Amino acid sequence: MKVVLLENVKNVGNKGEIVEVKDGYGRNFLIKTGKGVIGNKENIAMAEQTKADEAKKVEAERQAAVELAKTIDETEINITERAGEDGKLFGSVTSKDITEALEKQKGIKVDKRKVELEMPLRNVGRAEVKIKTYQGVIGKLTVIIKGEA
């Protein structure tokens, strides 16, 4: 019996898949509990259309992320912090500081968890910071840290 799954079912398949299961399992469990519907022509066509729509949506999100990464690559932000005479900051520049400055100066909103800093920036100067915009898509932001007495 063919069943179109409406949600993920362990050891059977994922949402939107068309699976072949035994008649009793399909009728008595999957369909009764609302985890699937009978795999007739209409339901199969609807499932394939939904899959195609989701694929288009994912591709559009990826394209938007690539455009954002290009914008980030071309962007420089300035951050001013208190520093000593030797160029070391009294505090540090964290991913939160970077995202706030990016939004305030350039209007680009990024989640602070997407900023990849191994350690907070503690010196005056120029630094390259990686920002993950999508899975496998990374933009490199130039951060210029200026010290003030």
Salt bridges, closest charged atoms under 4 A:
GLU7 OE2 - LYS35 NZ 3.17
GLU76 OE2 - ARG126 NH2 2.35
GLU103 OE2 - LYS109 NZ 3.96
ASP111 OD2 - ARG113 NH2 2.78
